[in-house]
Amino acid sequence: MSGKPFVLQPTERKPALNVVGTKITVLATEADIPHQQITAQYGEEGAGPPPHSHDWDESFYVIKGEVAFICAGETIRCVAGTFVHIPAGTVHGFRYGPEGGEMLEITGKGSKAVNIFTALDREIPPGPPNVEKIVQVASDYGVTFHL
């Protein structure tokens, strides 16, 4: 058995990170669950990352609203109840649909997602995004944008 059971009550969560227009609440890191990171994400219509890739698996479960996923060149409209799995190395991105959306994200072994989200929250102020700075910060953690 790896790891130990834990419970994270809503009152124990840290404030959501603001990651270029998406609110991200960290629910679990690799310190909590070996080889996984879990976040809850909420975005307004149109928010979301452009096509990018990284060397860890990533899965999403749409909780509320609609999210358009771009995966390996195909765009798929995903409504609440949809599960999406992105294998490591796959070019992907997404945009929240009308009235925004909410998702649960689970990343696999070697994920640097929480580190990237934390760095972007710290280094990219609200407002019009500095794309060059976002690309630089993300690349520091192994993310490549395909713009």
C-alpha positions in Angstrom: 0.0 0.0 0.0 1.3 3.4 -0.9 0.4 6.7 0.8 -2.1 7.1 3.6 -5.7 8.0 3.7 -6.6 11.7 4.1 -9.6 13.9 4.0 -9.5 17.6 2.8 -12.5 19.5 4.1 -13.7 22.6 2.2 -12.6 24.8 5.1 -9.1 23.3 4.9 -8.5 24.2 1.3 -6.0 26.9 0.3 -7.5 29.8 -1.7 -7.9 29.1 -5.5 -5.0 30.1 -7.7 -5.7 32.5 -10.5 -4.1 30.9 -13.6 -4.6 33.2 -16.6 -8.4 33.5 -16.0 -8.9 30.0 -14.6 -9.5 29.5 -10.9 -7.6 26.4 -9.7 -8.1 24.8 -6.3 -5.4 22.3 -5.4 -7.0 19.2 -3.8 -4.1 16.9 -3.7 -0.4 16.9 -4.6 2.1 14.0 -4.9 2.8 14.6 -1.2 -0.8 13.5 -0.5 -1.2 10.8 -3.2 1.9 9.2 -4.8 2.1 9.8 -8.5 -1.0 12.0 -8.8 -2.1 15.6 -8.5 -5.8 16.6 -8.3 -7.3 20.0 -8.9 -10.7 21.5 -9.2 -10.9 24.1 -12.0 -13.4 26.8 -13.0 -13.3 29.1 -15.9 -15.4 31.8 -17.5 -16.5 31.4 -21.2 -13.5 31.5 -23.5 -10.8 30.9 -20.8 -8.4 28.0 -21.0 -5.0 27.1 -22.3 -4.0 27.0 -26.0 -2.7 23.7 -27.5 0.2 22.5 -25.5 2.0 19.2 -24.5 3.9 17.8 -21.5 5.3 14.5 -20.4 2.6 13.3 -18.0 -0.9 11.9 -18.4 -3.8 14.2 -17.6 -7.5 13.4 -17.1 -10.5 15.7 -16.8 -14.0 15.1 -15.6 -16.5 17.9 -16.5 -18.6 18.7 -13.5 -20.6 21.7 -14.8 -21.1 23.6 -18.0 -19.4 22.9 -21.2 -15.7 22.6 -22.2 -14.4 22.3 -25.8 -11.3 20.1 -25.8 -8.8 20.3 -28.6 -7.0 16.9 -28.6 -4.6 15.8 -31.4 -6.2 18.3 -33.8 -9.8 17.4 -33.1 -12.2 19.6 -31.2 -14.8 17.8 -29.0 -17.6 19.5 -27.1 -17.8 18.1 -23.6 -20.7 18.6 -21.3 -21.1 17.8 -17.6 -20.5 14.1 -17.0 -17.8 13.8 -19.7 -14.5 12.2 -18.9 -11.4 13.1 -21.0 -8.0 11.3 -20.8 -4.9 12.9 -22.5 -1.8 10.6 -22.7 1.6 12.2 -22.1 3.0 13.9 -25.1 -0.4 14.6 -26.8 -1.0 18.1 -28.0 -4.2 19.4 -26.3 -6.0 22.4 -25.0 -9.4 23.5 -24.0 -11.8 26.5 -23.8 -14.7 26.9 -21.4 -18.1 27.2 -23.2 -21.1 29.5 -22.7 -21.6 30.4 -19.1 -18.2 28.8 -18.2 -17.5 25.4 -16.8 -16.0 23.4 -13.9 -13.8 20.3 -14.1 -11.8 18.0 -11.9 -8.3 17.4 -13.2 -6.1 14.4 -12.3 -2.5 14.2 -13.5 -0.2 11.2 -13.5 3.3 10.3 -12.4 5.8 13.0 -12.9 3.2 15.8 -13.2 4.4 19.3 -12.6 0.9 20.8 -12.9 0.5 22.2 -9.4 4.0 23.7 -9.6 3.1 25.4 -13.0 -0.2 26.7 -11.7 1.4 28.1 -8.5 4.2 29.8 -10.6 1.7 31.3 -13.1 -0.5 32.6 -10.2 2.5 34.2 -8.6 4.2 35.6 -11.8 1.3 36.5 -14.2 -1.0 39.3 -12.8 -4.7 39.6 -13.7 -5.5 41.5 -16.9 -4.3 41.1 -20.4 -1.8 38.1 -20.4 1.8 38.5 -21.1 2.1 35.6 -23.5 5.9 35.6 -23.7 6.1 35.4 -19.9 3.5 32.6 -19.7 5.4 30.6 -22.3 8.7 31.1 -20.4 7.2 30.1 -17.0 5.4 27.0 -18.4 8.5 25.9 -20.3 10.4 26.0 -17.0 8.1 23.1 -15.9 8.2 21.1 -19.1 5.2 22.5 -21.0 5.5 23.2 -24.7 2.9 25.5 -26.3 2.0 24.7 -30.0 0.7 28.1 -31.1 
